[in-house]
Amino acid sequence: MRDSIFLVFVLAHFFCWSQATIPPNDPTSHPSYAAFLEAGKSGNNNARLMSAAVLLETYPENAKTFGWVASALYGNNKPNDAVMFSQWAMAFDSYNPETGFYGFTYAVYANRPTEAKLFLENMQAVGQDQATMQRDFQSLSGYVNSLASYPQLSATVQMAQGFLSDYNNRSIARAKATFEHLGSSLGATYESIAQNATADKTLADWVNARKAVEEGLISRELYTDALVFMAQLSEKVNFSFGQQLEPHLEKIVFDQKSYSLPSRYRAFLRLARLQSALKRWDKVLASSSFIIDELKGKAPSTAVLVKTYFYMVMALTEQQKYDEAAIIADIYVNLLPKLKSPEYLAEAYYVLMRTYAFNKDIEKGKAIRKKAQDFLKIPGMVNQPYSSFVVNGLSTTENILGEGAVALSGNAYNDGIRLMELKNYTEAAKKFEIAKEEEIKVLDGLSTLAQRGYLDKFQRINGKLAATYFETHQFDKIYDVIESNRSYSLLNDKRSTVKQLPLKELQAILGPNEAYLSFIDVSKGNTYEGTYLMCLVRRNDITIKYNRSAGAFADMLANDQELTALEKEMAKSEFRQPNLDYLNGAKTRKPGMFAPGEFKLMTQYLRKHMEAKVVDG
């Protein structure tokens, strides 16, 4: 099987569609899909496999592409490999009965009854109408019976016939269990997850479904899919709820006994994304290292490996383990020529530029930088959301890898960032003003709920705009930027008649001993988050100052012994050794930055001191 998987990698590399253009969003609109269909009509199985392999590398998280590769491998008389790719297809879209249907047939032909049973059970759990169930039963029974003359398959055929017995009743029982236990999670919406009460009930339903999973009524692929879907929705509309999903995702990722590798990888993608947002780099490193080991000889595509290396190298770099990061980066970079997904390439350029720059591997860094610059020259690339990875990587390594002059891309936000890096704050402010106007047009066309999923970029633009106003001494404009950032989703609700209060009107209602304090994160979207502009408005004047939360906390670390005790307490509850090297001065943290684990310590410290105190009477 390992040789066949390698063949798919090679085919995708040598028979690729040119990366000189951005692939269409729909894989069925890709030229390789037309080639895939044409090869099927002509019976050219090798060409069919080549086309499917290109599609898999171009759309690495699309279940259809895994299914197309599985079909092509089956046509090439490689049923074992077809089973493996069908398992990946089912992990990425377990709610598609077609995957279970074909996976079952491949597994029976491959003499793998255990896998055949799992494919069938997942298919039954999805639920279908009576006519479709009858048609599927007849098709599957006919296929199994057609293999009865193969002596080497006799035992598997007999078992498969048993799996298909009482097909309708078993299908109804599985579909009923799925609907009762996972209906709220598989059918979740942005609206339901945005409401804490509904979201909590949805999670409780999912947790309570575990018994039905263990009894075999609900497939583990569907169970994982439901959790991943909740995490995906919560990222946009209820991030605090999303954090509650972390331990459940973690359990699936590391549970080798109960969950297939494809399902664990699917959960890993969401877990690593969540933990990266929370800056839990030690956990990101642990899970990505574990998955890399699990994928050895079993990865279905180069892209699957690349995504895992992305998180591993990023975690090492953020932990300032530059030597280790550079070693893994050398493996990572050798995979890039085989990569066809522009989004995955953008992520790779970002993390590789930073790793090589910070490890002082200047020549390697400049080589990646040149590829990244060429990448942005692809027509339309700067308008793709993932191009911000490349722009950020170029900007944050400019002083180490750059040549001093930066060509502008035409994208207002990206150009603003690059001009900031060159300390051309006047021109950068103009770019961010344009970017803000463009983003407001997008937001105004969305419902209030839909806006929540798009506010992140709006907030990043405002942060950068406020910073450039500060540097150009346009202090009177900063208040409006902060307020529009803070209140857009609240006051600009189309149902509300309340609008943002202008600075002069605010000052007019303030008393002589009153003040209004607001702030904005000007580092949002960067690695070194935690830099704020504070705006203090009084009746007759306004004061703007910077505040670095990380630097302020570093001062606390040197003076508050309670933190040492708290770290010991946390270590005990987490079954690990206390990390006291930075607290006692054995190691020196980077100026103005948290050392590994300290951000979490700060959060726990604040939680402890901000808990409500209840007094009797």
C-alpha positions as CSV (number, residue, x, y, z in Angstrom):
1,M,0.0,0.0,0.0
2,R,2.8,2.4,0.8
3,D,4.2,2.1,-2.7
4,S,0.8,2.9,-4.2
5,I,0.4,6.0,-2.0
6,F,3.9,7.1,-3.1
7,L,2.8,6.6,-6.7
8,V,-0.1,9.0,-6.1
9,F,2.3,11.6,-4.8
10,V,4.6,11.2,-7.9
11,L,1.7,11.4,-10.3
12,A,0.4,14.6,-8.7
13,H,3.9,16.1,-9.0
14,F,4.6,15.3,-12.6
15,F,1.2,15.6,-14.1
16,C,0.1,18.8,-12.3
17,W,-2.0,21.7,-13.5
18,S,0.2,24.9,-13.7
19,Q,0.2,26.9,-10.5
20,A,0.3,30.1,-12.6
21,T,-3.4,30.5,-12.0
22,I,-5.7,30.3,-9.0
23,P,-7.7,27.0,-9.0
24,P,-11.5,27.4,-9.1
25,N,-13.4,27.0,-5.9
26,D,-15.3,24.0,-7.2
27,P,-13.1,21.0,-8.0
28,T,-15.5,19.9,-10.7
29,S,-14.6,23.1,-12.6
30,H,-10.9,22.3,-12.5
31,P,-9.3,21.1,-15.9
32,S,-8.1,17.9,-14.2
33,Y,-11.7,17.0,-13.4
34,A,-12.6,17.1,-17.1
35,A,-9.5,15.0,-17.8
36,F,-10.6,12.6,-15.0
37,L,-14.1,12.1,-16.7
38,E,-12.6,11.8,-20.2
39,A,-10.1,9.2,-19.0
40,G,-13.0,7.2,-17.4
41,K,-14.9,7.3,-20.7
42,S,-11.9,6.0,-22.7
43,G,-11.0,3.4,-20.1
44,N,-7.6,4.9,-19.5
45,N,-7.2,4.1,-15.8
46,N,-3.7,5.5,-15.4
47,A,-4.7,8.9,-16.8
48,R,-7.8,8.8,-14.5
49,L,-5.5,8.2,-11.5
50,M,-3.2,11.0,-12.6
51,S,-6.0,13.5,-12.8
52,A,-7.5,12.4,-9.5
53,A,-4.1,12.8,-7.8
54,V,-3.7,16.3,-9.0
55,L,-7.2,17.2,-7.7
56,L,-6.4,15.7,-4.3
57,E,-3.3,17.8,-3.9
58,T,-5.1,20.9,-5.2
59,Y,-8.2,20.5,-2.9
60,P,-6.6,18.7,0.1
61,E,-9.6,18.9,2.4
62,N,-12.3,18.1,-0.1
63,A,-13.9,14.7,0.5
64,K,-14.8,14.3,-3.2
65,T,-11.1,14.3,-4.3
66,F,-10.3,11.4,-1.9
67,G,-13.3,9.5,-3.4
68,W,-12.1,10.1,-6.9
69,V,-8.6,8.7,-6.1
70,A,-10.3,5.7,-4.5
71,S,-12.4,5.1,-7.6
72,A,-9.3,5.4,-9.8
73,L,-7.3,3.0,-7.7
74,Y,-10.2,0.5,-7.7
75,G,-10.2,0.7,-11.5
76,N,-6.4,0.0,-11.4
77,N,-7.1,-3.2,-9.4
78,K,-5.8,-1.8,-6.2
79,P,-8.7,-2.4,-3.9
80,N,-6.7,-2.1,-0.6
81,D,-5.6,1.4,-1.5
82,A,-9.1,2.2,-2.7
83,V,-10.4,1.3,0.8
84,M,-7.8,3.5,2.5
85,F,-8.7,6.6,0.4
86,S,-12.4,5.9,0.9
87,Q,-11.7,6.0,4.7
88,W,-10.3,9.5,4.2
89,A,-13.2,10.5,2.1
90,M,-15.6,9.3,4.8
91,A,-13.7,11.2,7.5
92,F,-14.0,14.5,5.6
93,D,-17.7,14.0,4.7
94,S,-19.3,11.2,6.7
95,Y,-22.7,12.5,5.9
96,N,-22.4,11.5,2.2
97,P,-23.9,8.0,1.8
98,E,-22.1,7.5,-1.5
99,T,-18.8,7.2,0.3
100,G,-20.1,4.4,2.4
101,F,-21.7,2.7,-0.6
102,Y,-18.5,2.5,-2.6
103,G,-16.2,2.0,0.4
104,F,-18.3,-1.1,1.2
105,T,-17.8,-2.6,-2.3
106,Y,-14.1,-1.8,-2.3
107,A,-13.6,-3.4,1.1
108,V,-15.5,-6.6,0.2
109,Y,-13.4,-7.0,-3.0
110,A,-10.2,-6.3,-0.9
111,N,-11.2,-9.1,1.4
112,R,-11.5,-6.7,4.4
113,P,-14.8,-7.5,6.1
114,T,-14.2,-5.3,9.2
115,E,-13.8,-2.2,7.0
116,A,-16.8,-3.2,4.9
117,K,-19.0,-3.4,8.0
118,L,-17.9,0.1,9.1
119,F,-18.6,1.6,5.7
120,L,-22.0,0.1,5.6
121,E,-22.9,1.2,9.2
122,N,-21.9,4.8,8.4
123,M,-24.0,4.7,5.3
124,Q,-27.0,3.4,7.2
125,A,-26.6,5.9,10.0
126,V,-27.0,8.9,7.6
127,G,-30.6,7.9,6.8
128,Q,-32.4,7.7,3.4
129,D,-35.9,7.4,2.1
130,Q,-37.4,4.0,1.6
131,A,-36.9,3.9,-2.2
132,T,-33.3,4.8,-2.0
133,M,-32.7,2.2,0.8
134,Q,-34.2,-0.5,-1.4
135,R,-32.2,0.5,-4.4
136,D,-29.0,0.5,-2.4
137,F,-29.7,-2.8,-0.8
138,Q,-30.4,-4.4,-4.2
139,S,-27.2,-2.9,-5.7
140,L,-25.0,-4.0,-2.8
141,S,-26.5,-7.4,-2.6
142,G,-26.0,-7.9,-6.3
143,Y,-22.4,-6.9,-6.1
144,V,-21.6,-9.1,-3.1
145,N,-23.4,-12.1,-4.8
146,S,-21.4,-11.5,-8.0
147,L,-18.2,-12.3,-5.9
148,A,-19.5,-15.6,-4.6
149,S,-17.5,-17.5,-7.2
150,Y,-14.2,-16.2,-5.9
151,P,-12.9,-18.8,-3.5
152,Q,-10.5,-16.5,-1.7
153,L,-13.4,-14.1,-1.0
154,S,-15.9,-16.8,0.2
155,A,-15.6,-16.0,3.9
156,T,-15.9,-12.2,3.3
157,V,-18.8,-12.6,1.0
158,Q,-20.6,-14.7,3.5
159,M,-20.0,-12.1,6.2
160,A,-21.0,-9.2,3.9
161,Q,-24.3,-11.0,3.2
162,G,-24.9,-11.2,6.9
163,F,-24.2,-7.4,7.2
164,L,-26.8,-6.8,4.5
165,S,-29.5,-9.0,6.2
166,D,-32.4,-7.1,7.7
167,Y,-31.0,-4.1,5.8
168,N,-34.0,-1.8,6.1
169,N,-34.6,-2.2,9.8
170,R,-31.0,-1.8,10.7
171,S,-30.8,1.3,8.5
172,I,-33.9,2.8,10.3
173,A,-32.5,2.0,13.7
174,R,-29.1,3.6,13.0
175,A,-30.6,6.7,11.3
176,K,-33.0,7.1,14.2
177,A,-30.1,7.0,16.7
178,T,-28.1,9.5,14.7
179,F,-31.1,11.9,14.4
180,E,-31.9,11.7,18.1
181,H,-28.4,12.1,19.4
182,L,-26.5,14.1,16.7
183,G,-29.4,16.0,15.1
184,S,-28.6,19.2,17.0
185,S,-24.9,19.1,16.2
186,L,-24.9,17.9,12.6
187,G,-27.8,20.3,12.0
188,A,-26.2,23.2,14.0
189,T,-26.3,26.7,12.5
190,Y,-24.4,30.0,13.2
191,E,-27.6,31.2,15.0
192,S,-27.8,28.2,17.3
193,I,-24.1,28.2,18.2
194,A,-24.1,31.9,18.8
195,Q,-26.5,31.5,21.7
196,N,-24.7,30.0,24.7
197,A,-27.7,28.1,26.0
198,T,-28.4,26.5,22.7
199,A,-24.7,25.8,22.1
200,D,-24.3,24.2,25.5
201,K,-27.4,22.0,24.9
202,T,-25.9,20.9,21.5
203,L,-22.6,19.9,23.1
204,A,-24.5,18.0,25.9
205,D,-26.4,16.1,23.2
206,W,-23.1,15.3,21.5
207,V,-21.5,14.0,24.7
208,N,-24.6,11.9,25.5
209,A,-24.3,10.3,22.1
210,R,-21.2,8.5,23.2
211,K,-23.1,5.5,24.5
212,A,-24.8,5.0,21.1
213,V,-21.4,5.3,19.4
214,E,-20.0,2.6,21.7
215,E,-23.0,0.4,21.0
216,G,-22.3,0.7,17.2
217,L,-25.5,2.6,16.4
218,I,-23.7,5.8,15.4
219,S,-20.4,5.7,13.4
220,R,-17.3,7.3,14.9
221,E,-16.8,9.2,11.7
222,L,-20.2,10.8,12.1
223,Y,-19.5,11.5,15.7
224,T,-16.2,13.2,14.9
225,D,-17.8,15.1,12.0
226,A,-20.4,16.6,14.3
227,L,-17.7,17.8,16.8
228,V,-15.6,19.3,14.0
229,F,-18.7,21.1,12.6
230,M,-19.5,22.6,15.9
231,A,-15.9,23.8,16.3
232,Q,-16.0,25.3,12.8
233,L,-19.1,27.3,13.5
234,S,-18.0,28.5,16.9
235,E,-14.8,29.9,15.6
236,K,-16.8,32.6,13.8
237,V,-19.7,33.3,16.2
238,N,-18.9,32.0,19.7
239,F,-15.2,31.4,20.3
240,S,-15.6,31.0,24.1
241,F,-17.9,28.0,23.4
242,G,-15.3,26.7,20.9
243,Q,-12.8,26.5,23.7
244,Q,-15.1,24.0,25.5
245,L,-14.6,21.7,22.6
246,E,-10.8,21.5,23.0
247,P,-10.7,18.5,25.4
248,H,-13.1,16.5,23.2
249,L,-11.1,17.2,20.1
250,E,-7.9,16.2,21.9
251,K,-9.4,12.9,23.1
252,I,-10.2,11.9,19.5
253,V,-6.8,12.9,18.2
254,F,-4.9,10.8,20.6
255,D,-7.3,7.8,20.7
256,Q,-5.6,5.3,18.4
257,K,-7.7,2.4,19.6
258,S,-11.2,3.8,18.9
259,Y,-10.7,6.2,16.0
260,S,-9.3,5.8,12.5
261,L,-6.3,7.8,11.4
262,P,-8.4,9.9,8.9
263,S,-10.9,10.8,11.7
264,R,-8.1,11.7,14.1
265,Y,-6.4,13.8,11.4
266,R,-9.7,15.6,10.8
267,A,-10.0,16.4,14.5
268,F,-6.4,17.4,14.6
269,L,-6.9,20.1,11.9
270,R,-9.5,21.8,14.1
271,L,-7.7,21.2,17.4
272,A,-4.4,22.7,16.1
273,R,-6.3,25.7,14.7
274,L,-8.0,26.3,18.0
275,Q,-4.9,25.8,20.1
276,S,-2.8,28.1,17.8
277,A,-5.4,30.9,18.3
278,L,-5.0,30.3,22.1
279,K,-1.2,30.3,21.7
280,R,-0.9,26.9,23.4
281,W,2.2,26.2,21.4
282,D,3.3,23.3,23.6
283,K,0.0,21.5,22.8
284,V,0.2,22.3,19.1
285,L,3.7,20.8,19.0
286,A,2.6,17.7,20.9
287,S,-0.4,17.0,18.6
288,S,1.4,17.8,15.4
289,S,4.4,15.6,16.3
290,F,2.1,12.8,17.2
291,I,0.2,13.0,13.9
292,I,3.4,13.2,11.9
293,D,4.5,9.9,13.5
294,E,1.1,8.4,12.8
295,L,1.2,9.4,9.1
296,K,4.5,7.7,8.4
297,G,3.9,5.5,5.4
298,K,0.2,6.2,5.6
299,A,-0.3,9.8,4.3
300,P,-2.8,9.9,1.4
301,S,-1.2,13.1,0.0
302,T,1.7,15.5,0.3
303,A,-0.8,18.1,1.4
304,V,-1.7,16.1,4.5
305,L,1.9,16.0,5.6
306,V,2.5,19.7,4.7
307,K,-0.4,20.9,6.8
308,T,0.9,18.9,9.8
309,Y,4.5,20.3,9.3
310,F,3.0,23.8,9.1
311,Y,1.7,23.5,12.7
312,M,4.8,21.8,13.9
313,V,7.2,24.4,12.6
314,M,5.0,27.3,13.7
315,A,4.8,25.9,17.2
316,L,8.6,25.4,17.5
317,T,9.2,28.9,16.1
318,E,6.7,30.5,18.5
319,Q,8.4,28.7,21.4
320,Q,11.7,30.2,20.1
321,K,13.1,26.8,19.5
322,Y,14.7,28.1,16.3
323,D,17.3,25.3,15.8
324,E,14.7,22.6,16.1
325,A,12.2,24.5,13.9
326,A,14.9,24.9,11.2
327,I,15.6,21.2,11.1
328,I,11.9,20.4,10.5
329,A,11.6,23.3,8.1
330,D,14.2,21.6,5.8
331,I,11.9,18.6,5.6
332,Y,8.9,20.8,5.1
333,V,10.5,22.9,2.3
334,N,11.4,19.8,0.3
335,L,7.7,18.9,0.0
336,L,6.7,22.3,-1.5
337,P,7.4,21.4,-5.2
338,K,4.7,18.7,-4.9
339,L,2.1,21.1,-3.4
340,K,-0.7,22.3,-5.5
341,S,-3.0,24.1,-3.0
342,P,-2.3,27.9,-3.0
343,E,-3.6,28.2,0.5
344,Y,-1.2,25.6,1.8
345,L,1.6,27.3,-0.1
346,A,0.8,30.6,1.4
347,E,0.9,29.1,4.9
348,A,4.2,27.4,4.1
349,Y,5.9,30.6,2.9
350,Y,4.7,32.5,6.0
351,V,6.1,30.0,8.5
352,L,9.3,29.1,6.6
353,M,10.3,32.7,6.1
354,R,9.9,33.4,9.8
355,T,11.7,30.2,10.9
356,Y,14.7,30.7,8.6
357,A,14.9,34.4,9.4
358,F,14.8,34.0,13.2
359,N,17.3,31.1,13.0
360,K,19.6,33.3,10.9
361,D,19.5,30.9,7.9
362,I,19.6,34.0,5.7
363,E,20.2,32.3,2.3
364,K,17.4,29.7,2.8
365,G,15.1,32.5,4.0
366,K,15.8,34.7,1.0
367,A,15.1,31.7,-1.3
368,I,11.7,31.3,0.3
369,R,11.1,35.0,0.2
370,K,11.7,35.1,-3.5
371,K,9.2,32.3,-4.1
372,A,6.7,34.2,-1.8
373,Q,7.1,37.4,-3.8
374,D,6.6,35.5,-7.1
375,F,3.5,33.9,-5.5
376,L,1.9,37.3,-4.9
377,K,2.5,38.2,-8.6
378,I,0.1,35.5,-9.7
379,P,-2.9,37.3,-11.2
380,G,-5.6,37.8,-8.6
381,M,-3.6,36.2,-5.8
382,V,-3.4,39.4,-3.6
383,N,-7.2,39.3,-3.4
384,Q,-7.3,35.8,-1.9
385,P,-7.8,35.8,1.9
386,Y,-4.8,33.5,2.4
387,S,-2.4,35.9,0.7
388,S,-2.3,37.8,4.0
389,F,-0.1,34.9,5.3
390,V,2.5,35.7,2.7
391,V,2.3,39.5,3.2
392,N,2.7,39.0,7.0
393,G,5.7,36.7,6.5
394,L,7.3,39.2,4.1
395,S,6.7,42.1,6.5
396,T,7.8,40.5,9.7
397,T,11.1,39.3,8.1
398,E,11.8,42.5,6.1
399,N,14.6,43.7,8.4
400,I,16.4,40.3,8.2
401,L,15.7,39.0,4.7
402,G,14.6,42.2,2.8
403,E,16.4,44.4,0.4
404,G,14.9,47.6,1.6
405,A,12.3,48.3,-1.1
406,V,8.9,46.7,-1.2
407,A,6.8,46.6,-4.3
408,L,3.1,47.3,-3.6
409,S,0.5,44.7,-4.5
410,G,-2.6,46.8,-5.1
411,N,-4.4,45.3,-2.1
412,A,-5.0,48.2,0.4
413,Y,-4.6,46.2,3.6
414,N,-1.6,44.2,2.5
415,D,0.1,47.4,1.2
416,G,-0.6,49.2,4.4
417,I,1.2,46.5,6.4
418,R,4.2,46.6,4.1
419,L,4.4,50.4,4.3
420,M,4.2,50.1,8.1
421,E,7.2,47.8,8.1
422,L,9.1,50.5,6.1
423,K,7.9,53.1,8.7
424,N,6.1,55.0,6.0
425,Y,3.2,55.7,8.3
426,T,1.6,58.5,6.4
427,E,1.1,56.4,3.3
428,A,0.2,53.3,5.4
429,A,-2.6,55.3,7.0
430,K,-4.1,56.1,3.6
431,K,-4.0,52.5,2.6
432,F,-5.7,51.4,5.8
433,E,-8.4,54.1,5.3
434,I,-9.1,52.6,1.9
435,A,-9.1,49.0,3.3
436,K,-11.6,50.1,6.0
437,E,-14.0,51.6,3.5
438,E,-13.8,48.4,1.4
439,E,-14.5,46.2,4.4
440,I,-17.4,48.3,5.6
441,K,-19.0,47.8,2.2
442,V,-18.7,44.1,2.6
443,L,-20.1,44.2,6.2
444,D,-23.0,46.4,5.3
445,G,-24.2,43.8,2.8
446,L,-24.3,41.1,5.5
447,S,-26.8,40.3,8.2
448,T,-25.8,41.1,11.8
449,L,-25.1,37.5,12.5
450,A,-23.1,37.0,9.4
451,Q,-21.0,40.1,10.2
452,R,-19.6,38.3,13.2
453,G,-17.7,35.9,11.0
454,Y,-16.1,38.7,9.1
455,L,-15.3,41.2,11.9
456,D,-11.8,39.8,12.5
457,K,-10.3,41.5,9.4
458,F,-12.3,44.7,10.2
459,Q,-10.7,44.7,13.7
460,R,-7.2,44.1,12.3
461,I,-7.6,47.0,9.9
462,N,-8.8,49.3,12.7
463,G,-5.9,48.3,14.9
464,K,-3.3,49.1,12.2
465,L,-5.1,52.3,11.3
466,A,-5.1,53.5,14.9
467,A,-1.4,52.7,15.1
468,T,-0.6,54.7,12.0
469,Y,-2.7,57.7,13.2
470,F,-0.6,57.6,16.4
471,E,2.7,57.6,14.6
472,T,1.5,60.5,12.4
473,H,0.1,62.4,15.4
474,Q,-3.5,62.3,14.2
475,F,-4.6,61.7,17.7
476,D,-8.1,63.2,17.2
477,K,-8.9,60.4,14.8
478,I,-8.0,57.5,17.1
479,Y,-11.2,57.7,19.2
480,D,-13.4,57.2,16.2
481,V,-11.4,54.3,15.1
482,I,-11.6,52.6,18.5
483,E,-15.3,53.2,18.8
484,S,-16.1,51.9,15.3
485,N,-14.0,48.8,16.1
486,R,-15.7,48.2,19.4
487,S,-19.3,48.9,18.5
488,Y,-19.8,47.9,14.9
489,S,-21.6,44.6,15.6
490,L,-23.6,46.2,18.5
491,L,-24.6,49.7,17.4
492,N,-24.6,49.2,13.6
493,D,-27.3,46.5,13.9
494,K,-29.8,47.4,11.2
495,R,-32.6,47.1,13.7
496,S,-31.0,49.7,16.0
497,T,-31.5,53.5,15.9
498,V,-28.5,54.0,18.2
499,K,-25.3,55.1,16.5
500,Q,-21.7,55.7,17.6
501,L,-21.3,58.8,19.8
502,P,-18.9,61.4,18.2
503,L,-16.0,62.6,20.2
504,K,-17.3,66.2,20.7
505,E,-20.7,65.0,21.9
506,L,-19.0,62.6,24.4
507,Q,-16.8,65.4,25.8
508,A,-19.9,67.6,26.1
509,I,-21.6,65.2,28.5
510,L,-18.5,64.4,30.6
511,G,-18.4,66.1,34.0
512,P,-15.2,68.0,35.2
513,N,-14.0,64.9,37.2
514,E,-15.1,62.3,34.7
515,A,-13.2,60.5,32.0
516,Y,-14.0,57.9,29.3
517,L,-11.4,55.1,28.7
518,S,-11.3,52.9,25.6
519,F,-8.6,50.9,23.9
520,I,-7.7,48.9,20.8
521,D,-5.4,46.0,20.1
522,V,-3.0,47.3,17.4
523,S,-1.2,44.0,17.2
524,K,-4.2,41.7,16.3
525,G,-3.3,39.1,13.8
526,N,0.4,39.2,14.7
527,T,2.5,36.7,16.7
528,Y,3.3,39.3,19.3
529,E,-0.3,40.2,20.3
530,G,-0.9,42.3,23.4
531,T,0.0,45.8,22.3
532,Y,-2.8,48.3,22.9
533,L,-3.5,51.9,22.3
534,M,-5.3,53.4,25.3
535,C,-7.6,56.4,24.7
536,L,-8.5,58.6,27.7
537,V,-11.1,61.2,26.9
538,R,-11.7,64.1,29.3
539,R,-14.0,67.1,29.0
540,N,-11.3,69.3,27.4
541,D,-8.6,67.0,26.1
542,I,-7.7,63.5,25.0
543,T,-4.7,61.4,25.9
544,I,-3.4,58.5,23.8
545,K,-0.7,56.1,25.1
546,Y,0.6,52.6,24.3
547,N,0.3,49.8,26.7
548,R,1.9,46.4,26.4
549,S,0.1,43.8,28.4
550,A,2.9,41.3,28.0
551,G,5.5,43.7,29.3
552,A,3.3,44.7,32.2
553,F,2.8,41.1,33.1
554,A,6.6,40.5,33.0
555,D,6.9,43.2,35.7
556,M,4.4,41.3,37.8
557,L,6.3,38.1,37.3
558,A,9.4,39.6,38.9
559,N,7.5,40.9,42.0
560,D,4.5,38.7,42.8
561,Q,5.4,35.5,44.6
562,E,1.8,34.3,44.3
563,L,2.5,33.5,40.7
564,T,5.1,30.9,41.7
565,A,2.6,29.2,44.0
566,L,-0.1,29.3,41.3
567,E,2.2,27.7,38.7
568,K,3.0,24.9,41.2
569,E,-0.7,24.4,41.7
570,M,-1.5,24.4,38.0
571,A,1.4,21.9,37.3
572,K,0.0,19.5,40.0
573,S,-3.5,19.6,38.5
574,E,-2.0,19.1,35.0
575,F,0.3,16.2,36.0
576,R,3.5,18.0,35.0
577,Q,6.6,19.6,36.5
578,P,6.3,23.3,37.4
579,N,7.9,25.6,34.8
580,L,9.8,28.0,37.2
581,D,12.9,28.7,35.1
582,Y,11.5,32.1,34.0
583,L,9.9,32.9,37.3
584,N,13.1,32.5,39.3
585,G,15.4,34.0,36.7
586,A,17.2,30.8,35.6
587,K,16.1,31.7,32.1
588,T,15.6,35.1,30.6
589,R,12.4,35.9,28.6
590,K,12.5,38.0,25.5
591,P,11.8,41.6,26.5
592,G,8.2,42.5,26.5
593,M,7.1,38.9,25.7
594,F,5.6,36.0,27.5
595,A,7.8,32.9,28.1
596,P,6.3,29.5,27.2
597,G,3.2,28.8,29.4
598,E,3.1,32.3,31.0
599,F,0.1,33.5,29.0
600,K,-1.9,30.7,30.4
601,L,-0.6,31.5,33.8
602,M,-1.7,35.1,33.4
603,T,-5.2,34.0,32.4
604,Q,-5.5,31.8,35.5
605,Y,-4.1,34.6,37.7
606,L,-6.7,37.1,36.4
607,R,-9.5,34.5,36.7
608,K,-8.6,33.9,40.3
609,H,-8.6,37.6,41.2
610,M,-11.7,38.5,39.3
611,E,-14.0,35.8,40.6
612,A,-17.1,37.2,42.3
613,K,-16.9,37.3,46.0
614,V,-20.2,36.2,47.7
615,V,-20.9,37.6,51.1
616,D,-23.6,36.2,53.4
617,G,-26.4,38.6,54.3
